[in-house]
Amino acid sequence: MNARKLPRAFFDTNVLVYADDQDYPAKQLTARKLWAEYRLAGKGVVSLQVLQEYFVNVTRKLGVDPQIARQKIELLTEFNTVVLSAADVLAAVDLHLMDKISLWDALIVRAASKSGCQILLTEDLQHGRVVDGVEIVNPFL
């Protein structure tokens, strides 16, 4: 895909974890391709929540060495990293209440919206749905 045509995209934790998950080779390939394309184009976004969740998930669930996981987080920090404020947490609570999504997912949506992303790459929410101005895209469909 042409880097100029890539929309600004927020990466949910699950997409990044699949890049390390050998149990799902098709998802792993898709996740790695997306990670590389968006890193090169400078249009990928993560949040501190995603970085933290990534570390916990790959070290606990996939057995990735913590030093390797740390190095991968260093690579992820080449993405734009959004930091939420207390006001953003309150906005996420409102999204949770209005859109009937978990608070953790609402925080991800809020981070995507705050950072100006057109899409949120995740398999945790309904594909094609628009929440807080951000389109949910399941890249594994």
N, C-alpha and C positions, 0 to 999 in steps of 0.2 A: 504494500500500500504506500502511496506517495505520502511522505512525512508532512507535507504542507496540508494535505487533505485530512489527516488524522484529527478527529475532534479531541479536545482536551478531555482526558479520562481519569476518573478516580478508580484506583485499584483496591478492591476489598481484599481482606486477608486471605480468603479461600482461594482466590485466583493466584496469589503469590505462593501459597503453600503448595498448590498443585505443581508448580515449577520444580519442586523437590520430591514429589510423590511418585515413586516408581511403580506403585500399584495401579496407576491410571495413566498408561503411556500416552494415550490420545490427548487427555487433558494436560499432561505434562508438556507435550509438544506445543499445544495451543498456548499455554501459560508462558512458556519460555519465549515463544515467538512474540507475543504481545509485550512482554517485559522488555525484550530487545528493541522492538520497533518504537515503543513509547519512550524508552530511555534515550535512544538515538535522536528522536524527534524533539525531545524536551517537552513533551506534552502529557507525561504521566504525573499523577498526583497521589500521594499517600497522606496519612495523618499519623500523629504519634500513637494513637490507638492501634492502627494497623501495624506499625513497627513492633509494638509490644506484643500484640497477638501473634504476629508472625514468629517471633522468637520463641514464645511459649509453645506454639503448635508444632513447629518443626523439630524442636529439641525434645519435647515430651512425646508427641505422637509418631514422629517419623525417625526419631533417634539421631538427628543431625547433631554432630559435635557442636557444642556451644561456641567454640572459636570460629568454626565455619559459618554458623548462623550469624555471628557478629559481623563477619566479613560481608556476608550477603546484605545485612542491614546497612553497612557502609555504602554498598552499591545502590541500595534503595534510596538512600539520602540524596542521590543524584537526581531523583525525582523531586518535584516541588513537594514540600512538606507543609501541610496546613496545621496550625495550632489553634485549638478551640478555646474560647473564653467562657467565663461563667454565663454570659448572655447566650452563647451558642448552646450550652448545655440546657438552658431553659427553653430555647427554641426547639431543641431535640425532644425535650419532654412534651412540648406541644405537638410535634410531629407524631410522637408515640401515641398520644391521646387521640389525635384527629385521624391519623392514617392507619391506626391499629397495627403498628409494627413494633418490634421489640425496641427497647431503649437503645440497645447496642447498635442495632441497624439504623435507628433514627440518628444516632451520633455520626454514623458513617455517611448517611444521606446529607446531614447538615454540613459535614466537612466538605463533601463534594460540591454542594451548593455554594458554600462560602468561598470556595476556591475557584469558582467560575467554570466548573466542569459541565460539559454537555451530557456526558454519560457516566454511569457508575457500572463498572464491570464487576459482577457478582453472580453467584448462583443461589444466593440466599433470599432474593426478593423476586417478585413476579416480573418476568421478562416483558418488556414493552410498556410497563407501567411508568408513569411520570409522577415523581414525588418531589415536592419543593423545587420544581423546575428542572429536575435532573431525570433523564431517561434511564431506566434500569435495563441493562444489557447482560444477558447470560451468554458469555463467549463460547460455552461448551455445547450449545444446542446445535 
